[in-house]
Each structure stands twice: as structure tokens, then as C-alpha cells.
Amino acid sequence: MLKPTSDATLYVVGNINIDLIMGTLDHWPARGTEAMLDHSALRPGGSAGNCALALAALGTPHRAVANQGDDHFSSWLAEYFAASAPFWPRYACETSLTVGLTHPDNERTFFSNQGHIVRLTRQDVLVQLPSKAIPGDIVLLCGTFLCLQLFNEYPELLAALRQRGFKVAVDTGWPPQGWSNELRQQIARWLGNCDYLLLNEVETLGLAQGDDLAQAGQALAAQLADGGACVIKRGGEGAMVCDAGGPFSCAADRVTIIDTIGAGDSFNAGFLSALLYGYNRHQALRWGIRVASQAISSSPRQYPDRASLQSFAGEE
């Protein structure tokens, strides 16, 4: 028997922009030359955008919280988030764009302009959220280091979210400027108001300044709100959750990889959807892995439905 549909909502906050994906690039061309690549795709993206699209496909109650520019791309991007975009504040600037280059080893390289996402503010976010959360409501903050204005306001923003009663999850991504002690200290100012930290392996080791993944995850989990957890996305190795109960790992599905862009964002959608429906963290890991696995092995991109996720996890 399936659990009832959740009354709670997952609010996805951050970088919703345009992705131009091109590949496959084997080696970097010499300066001043031109290269022809085999494929390209222009689509809505960004960490928050990818996660919101996955949530829509999964049927998870959610709202995309963002802002927008005012060029000819703005309305095109908003069409993909029709239920949320009417609430987005508009800025007199270009739409943010990321160019992603894929490589033969399934790794990616990204180039981003600034555009509208760097102008998103704490007030922009808070006016799009309820003044009081209902039990189970979660706010996921994405694209931390790309939303420049918002990142500077994270301490006040997370404190306000906690005051309103939200559970808070953060997927920082990789800092373009690299890790530094100053950046770690800046993050430490708001970690205590964060319930879930969603990182990949190199981000975990970089933030924790460690070389042992489980120890780094446990160290970060200890800095979170009481009962918080650090969730580590490990690609082909699966995923790990570190909390007061110690580290717990779940293996990855064996799939044929087609497109890894947004894999971590798809994982976030699956993991947090499970929490929204009241499942534990171990089951949430399995949901996250299954959603990401189906996403990266399908074209056009597909996601499992909730019934198959519950069946996969052995739930009744």
C-alpha cells in the first residue's frame, strides 16, 4: 500500500538558467581555431532548474523559487516553470546561460555568464515562500556559489527559514574560486541552520579539508542542525549519508550512461521527495540513486514514478 500523498511542499531555490550542452570534446582546441562537435542541446537548466523539472516529472509537490531577466530568452525559460514563474521578480539584465562541454570519460566542463541569477536576493526568496511552514515543508537551496548576492545573505536567509519552520537542505556545488579558509568560515556561519548538506565527493573533501570521505562527511554532519545529515553523491559508487548514526552507503545502479548533466540535481529530487513523503534517510538514498540512474541513462530524459520507487525500495 502506498503512503498517502504528502501535504508538504519542496521549495527549490536558486539558479534556474539556460543550459547549452555540446559534445563530445576530446581535447581542448588550440587558441584561434574552430572545432565542430557531434551534438548539442538547448534546454532549461541550472541546479535548481534541473531539480524542479525532475520533481515535476515525479509528481512531487514543489515550487521553483527564482528570479528572471528581461531579454528574449526570459519568457522561453519561464514557460518550463509555468506554475512558479509568475512569482519571479524581473531584473533588467540578460538571462543567465551555462555552456556545458561533455568529454569522452563522461565528465563535463561548464562556463557560465552572470546574468539574472547573481541578482537573486534574500527578499526575492522570502516573498515567494509561506510565512509559516507546514510540517514536512523543505527548502532546497541550490547553486550557492553562483547566486552571488543570495550567498552573501545566507546567514540571514537560513535563520529566517528556520524561524518560519522549514527544514533546510543546501547543495552548494563547486566554488568557482576554489576552497579557501575564508570561504569555509563564511559557510560555517550558517551550517548550524542547515538540516541536509548535499555534496559530491570532491566538494565534501574540499569543504571539510579532509582526505577520508566518511570522516569528512561525519565532520560536516556534526556542524549541522541537531539531527542533520551530510549526503554525499558518489556517481558510479552510489551515495552515502553521514549523521549521528554513522555513515551509511548505498551502491549505484548499473546503467548505460547517456547524459550525466544534472545527475546530482536528479538525485536531490529523489532523495528529498522520499523525505517529503516520510521515508527514512536510507530509503531516501535509494530513491535518489534510482532517479539519477534513470535520468542519466535515458534520452529524452525520463524519471521513475513514485510507485516504482517504493517498489524498488521494498516498501509496502
RACOR-V960715 format. One record per run of one state. SS is the DSSP state (H for helix, E for strand, L for the rest). FROM is the first residue (numbers start at 0). TO is the last residue. If there is no record, write none. Layout:
BEGIN
ss=SS from=FROM to=TO
ss=SS from=FROM to=TO
END
This chain:
BEGIN
ss=L from=0 to=8
ss=E from=9 to=12
ss=L from=13 to=15
ss=E from=16 to=22
ss=L from=23 to=37
ss=E from=38 to=44
ss=L from=45 to=45
ss=H from=46 to=57
ss=L from=58 to=60
ss=E from=61 to=64
ss=L from=65 to=65
ss=E from=66 to=67
ss=L from=68 to=70
ss=H from=71 to=84
ss=L from=85 to=87
ss=E from=88 to=89
ss=L from=90 to=95
ss=E from=96 to=101
ss=L from=102 to=106
ss=E from=107 to=111
ss=L from=112 to=113
ss=H from=114 to=118
ss=L from=119 to=120
ss=H from=121 to=125
ss=L from=126 to=136
ss=E from=137 to=141
ss=L from=142 to=146
ss=H from=147 to=151
ss=L from=152 to=152
ss=H from=153 to=163
ss=L from=164 to=165
ss=E from=166 to=170
ss=L from=171 to=179
ss=H from=180 to=187
ss=L from=188 to=189
ss=H from=190 to=192
ss=L from=193 to=194
ss=E from=195 to=199
ss=H from=200 to=207
ss=L from=208 to=211
ss=H from=212 to=220
ss=L from=221 to=227
ss=E from=228 to=232
ss=L from=233 to=233
ss=H from=234 to=236
ss=L from=237 to=237
ss=E from=238 to=242
ss=L from=243 to=244
ss=E from=245 to=249
ss=L from=250 to=261
ss=H from=262 to=275
ss=L from=276 to=279
ss=H from=280 to=295
ss=L from=296 to=304
ss=H from=305 to=311
ss=L from=312 to=315
END
